[in-house]
Amino acid sequence: MAIKAISLYTFQEILRRRTFYFLIFLLFLLVILIPNLPSFNIGVKQQLFLDFSLGFTSLFLAILATALSTNQLPADIERKIIYQILSKPIKRSEVIIGKYLGVLISLFISAVIASLAIFLLNFVHFNRWQPAIFWGVTLGFLEASVLSAFVFLISTLATPTITVLLTITFYFIGHAREQLVELFAWFKFLALLFPSLESFNLSDPLAHGVSIPFSYYGLTFVYGLLFSTFYLLAAILIFNQREL
Amino acid sequence: MLALYLEELTKTYKLGFKRTPIKAVDSLYLSVPEGSTFGLLGPNGAGKTTTIKAILNLIKIDRGRIRIFGEDHYNYQVRGKIGFLPEQPYFNLSLNALQTLNFYGQLFRMNQSEIRKRSFHLLEEVGLEETSHLPLSKYSKGMLQRLGLALALLNNPSLLILDEPTSGLDPVGQVEIRNLLLKLKKEGKTILLSSHLLTEVEKLCDQIAIIHKGKLVLSGLTEELLREREKVKIHFKSPNKKLPASIKKLAAKTSQDGAVFTVETPSSKTNDLVRELIKQRCQIISIKPGGSLEEIFIETVAGYGN
């Protein structure tokens, strides 16, 4: 019950933020504008549309995850609202999980809006019925969930500015993980702490109509879930020891 | 049964780049009996807020034990029996009072009808029933303080921990809150009150503890402490402008301000002193009772150095 109350409270808090609507509006605008990009022929145009819109959605969800998660704990600590919350019969872990779920609800709603917009525009402009778009956006949502868990972990230790900087670094390392492993032998062990964020990126194969086996989605889901759980557990461990 | 028991509570903060250890609370022992109103006093930085934070498990203690109604304070469920009002209650200002109480009620695992019933009753008690739908951003500091008190009472707690409950309130508001606390005291609630307003503590608390530099320097029943230190201050003028030796002998403390002398004596010796003053043809200007909690506090703290 406490987790549910905190997640709904967090979600309602997010709904009051103008940034949330601005980012959704921006994504919506971009997705609508993409079909009007100059192109050589209709096939390329449709591929470009899917590639760009899925790529933008994924990036947008990552930005949104960072923006919404960064200040969740620090703001409550700074405004001392955390005293009111933690003086109630709840565990610190419930605060982290509740807040994380509140962010996930917001990300999920954004992902649903984005996938519906892409799906409908794809149908209206190119007369193509591609339910795989939903899978593409779902993986983007999973990537954002992992990123959000990482942000929660860092925000238990660092200031919001450092959290954002480290998250950007994490995002780039996550996307270049395979290349970094190949380039630097020492990175092999460190890489265990970073998920391969490229695994969540299916915009290119989906745009080119490559069929993706269901097992891939299942495995990627488990992969994302494991990393999110790992980061959240570490965040809980640190937050449990933190002086307020 | 003890509502609260602190045994050898010690908390050190490490400050600055060199991580210099500063003892905020040093081997503190406190026993708060169930049903009592207990005043926790001390100058700024004495360790009152650190003690409260330790009770609520907001900070990790170095050493010692805290028992709340016999249960270890690490058990999060024991906080269901506590109502807490921080020095300055902070809220999400975009919510209104009812939404705020609803959220915190859920954290207490209360059901919706129970939350609504309690919320309306408490908002009426603290005088916020007419503004319950206004966003808290429109509230004054005093109104937020009242809401903080309503929140502290939401779960009908057995132990109330109040850190400066009348802070930010106007005199009328202070009296209203004091009356509410007296009512709660009559209901048998255990109240741990940390306050700088010593007259308020004197009126409300049946036990007090003074802490200074993290250490317990005085504790006991308020009535007994006041009785032990009961004294009288007499201001008078001497005919020869000198303090008669017989008066000096009877007085516990003497001072002079121009032609006016002041003597302090335990109240048991008041009659003897007055008789002697008359005998010595002194002109008595005033006789004032002393030994207030404020004096006890100042004397105790001064005695341990600042």
Interface residues (C-beta under 8 A of the other chain):
Chain A: M1 A2 K4 A5 I6 Y9 E13 R16 R79 K80 I81 Y83 Q84 I85 L86 S87 K88 P89 I90 K91 Q241 E243 L244
Chain B: K53 L56 N57 L58 I59 K60 Y76 Q77 V78 R79 G80 I82 F84 P86 Q88 P89 Y90 F91 N92 S94 F103 Y104 Q106 L107 F108 R109 L151
